[in-house]
């Protein structure tokens, strides 16, 4: 067991600490220099905010490792004994109940960090929620997540009991379930948290509609989300799959960005659709997901034996939930690498929908409003960022414009 803990520390916790410490010192080194993109005041605020978030990440992962050690030493067995003691009968019901209790305990253990992040966002002017609203959202999220997680655990346990290659069947079932959630999220889940109203600006709506026609993107509407009641940051996105696809504009975005800027930003998002990035991400994500399930199916039963746990289905899944983040930390940068490449292509298409100047100015405005620090350490970019730093994106647009004029 102790070798597993030591390996977890060496290949997961230690790299996370190193990468975030590198990011902190990288930000500090640039924070004392002449500001770029942001004014001096916002530049300092953005640096401070980014450093605090890195420190929270380090502390959270250290605490999570402590929880991991406690779970492996006695927590999993104690939880199993507790569920048995309350009279749960039947192998399937027992495993399912243990898994749900495990997730419930983890939720409670991580609540303090959710509250800390909310308070930090409040101090820096991003969070607009009251404590009561935050608690209501937390309850809603817990109920919805609990339903989805309960269904996923039921599917996994059924596959484990029924099939020899249960991890292959589990991958197919869970992956299909996740895709299903993408279909229903815009119309069934998102409205539980925010109000979505059709865009009233007829001129802008017509421009967005014509823009979508140029790439063959069909949606069930263009909506404005009341994001300002929770957060002051700006954003826009295309949500859903199939007939549930919709264009969503944050109300904060409409207040701060010109129509041309909105067209440039939405053109960027449509660039992902035009270049097939959405399908490519689903396929790549599915491949990564398949690898994780293969590792879980082929090795985690032996890991349970090595740790000294019974080879129950619930124990295998709990140990996988605890240890697989160490693998995803090194696997997801593959997806992020291709995502950053896709962002450059999407920027070019977004610029073609308005102009390179308009897109550049709009991206700068977004960074100013969201107070995003413009510099990141290369190691931090590699492990964490699915989007390139803004300075790199702006330079790429300038380089492309320079090549066009030659």
Beta strands, then each sheet from edge to edge (+ up, - down):
strand 1: 196-198
strand 2: 222-225
strand 3: 236-239
strand 4: 246-250
sheet 1: 1+ 2- 4- 3+
end
